[in-house]
Amino acid sequence: MARILIVDDDTMVRQLLRIVLRQQGHEIIEAQNGREGLQQYQAQPADVVITDIQMPEMDGLEMIQEIQRDVPEAIIIAISGGPRASLDAAEALGVRETFMKPFSLIVLRNTVHTLLTTSYPSSQRTTWSEDRAWQMSQEHSQIRSHVSSDLGSL
């Protein structure tokens, strides 16, 4: 299970991302602006940061700069409903991926998975991948058990 920090001033966007990413077994931390996101990250670093660009108090670009100053290899995904230039600026700062709003939640979910599996050595990703594998094996065992009992009653 990976820890993912979602930073967006839009509550609905945070909720949607939380639902989709929790379904994948990830731990979700949320912040409603860049300043709060930076404090969350400094208190409890995340494996992936997904941040909006245009927010009050501290925008996403400022937060990205602060995080990358301390952790240059941080995995950051920038999202924005504003001008494409803001995502271009995020790319220039070194974020791994960018998405214009509205975007496909499935594509974003798959991008998070790809970034996690390609950015961390297998020894560092065992925690979240083993947790997910264990969860899937338990689900398969339950299904097999139900199927076996259903077939036995025939």
N, C-alpha and C positions, 0 to 999 in steps of 0.2 A: 504494500500500500504506500503510495506517495502522498506527501503533504503538498497541497496546492493552495496558494494564496490568490484569491480573486479580489481585484480592486476595481470597483466601478461605483459611480454615484447613483446609478440606476438600479434600484432594488430588484426590479423584475429580471434584469440581466443577471444579477448575482444569483437569484433564485434558480433560474433556468440552468446556469452553469453548475451550480451546486448539485441540482438533481441529476444531471447527466453524468457528472464526474463521480458523484457518490455511488451511482449504479455500477461504476467500474471498481469500486472498493477504495477510492481515494479519500483521504482525510481533507476536509475543506476548512480553510480559514478565510474570513471575509473582512474587507475594509471598504469604507465608502468614499475615501479620497486618498490622494497620494501620501499625505502626511501620516494618516492612520495606517496605510499600507506599509510605509517605511518602518514605522514603529513596530508593527506586527512582525515584519521580516527580521528586524534586528533582535526582537525578543525571542522569536522562534522561526529560524530560517526555513523556507519552503523549498521543495524540490523543483517546483515550477511556479512562476508568477504569471498570472494573466491579468493584464491591466488595461483599463481604458486610458485614453490620452487626455481628453478634455474633462477635467474635474475641478471642483472648487478647492481652495486652500493650497494644495500642491498638485500640479498636473502630473500626468503619467510620465512625461519626458524628464521632469526633474527627479521623480522617484527612480526612474530607470538609471539615470546618471549616478544617483546616490548609491543604489544597490551595486551597480557595476564597479564603482570606485572601490568598494570593499570586497566584492566577490565578482571578479571579471568573468568567470565561467558560468555565472547564474543563467538559468534557463528562463527566459522571459518571452512571453507572447503579448503583443500589443494589439488592441482592438480599438476601433473608433468609428463613430458615425459622422465625424467631421470631415474636413477636407483631406484628400489623399496625401497632401504634403505633410500632415502630422505623422502619418504612418511612415512616410519616406524618411522623416527626421528620426523616428524610432529605429528604422533599419540602419541608418547611419550611425546610431549609437550602439548597434550590435545585437538587437533583439533577434531571437531565432526565427520567429514567424510573425506575420501581421495579417489581420482580418478586418475588412470593412464591414460595418453593421449595415444591414442584417447579414448574418453569415450562417452557414450550416452547422448546427450543433454536432452532427455526426462527424463532419470533417474536422472540427476543432477537437473533438474527443479523440479521433484517430491521430491527429497531429500531436496531442499530448502524449499518447501512448508511444508513438514513434520517437519523439524527443527523449522520453524517459529511457527507452530501450537502447537508443543509440548514444546517449550522452553519458551514461553511467556504466562503469565496468560491472560485469555480472556480480561480482562480490558485493557491490554497493546496492544493487537492485534486488537482492534476494528477498528482502523484507516484503516489499509490496508485491513482487511477482509470486513468491511462495504463498503469501496470504491469498492471493487471487486463485492460484492453482489449487490450494487446499479447499477453498470455497467451492470451486467448480467440481472438484472430485466428490465433495459432500453432496452437492446437488445431483450429480450423476448417480451416486449410490442410492439416494432417495428415489430417484426415478426408476432405477433397476429394481429396487425393492418393491415398489408399487406395481411395476409391470409383472414381476415374478408372482406376486400374490394374486394379481388379476388373472394371470394365465393358469395358476394353480386352481382357481375356483371354477374354471371351465370344464 
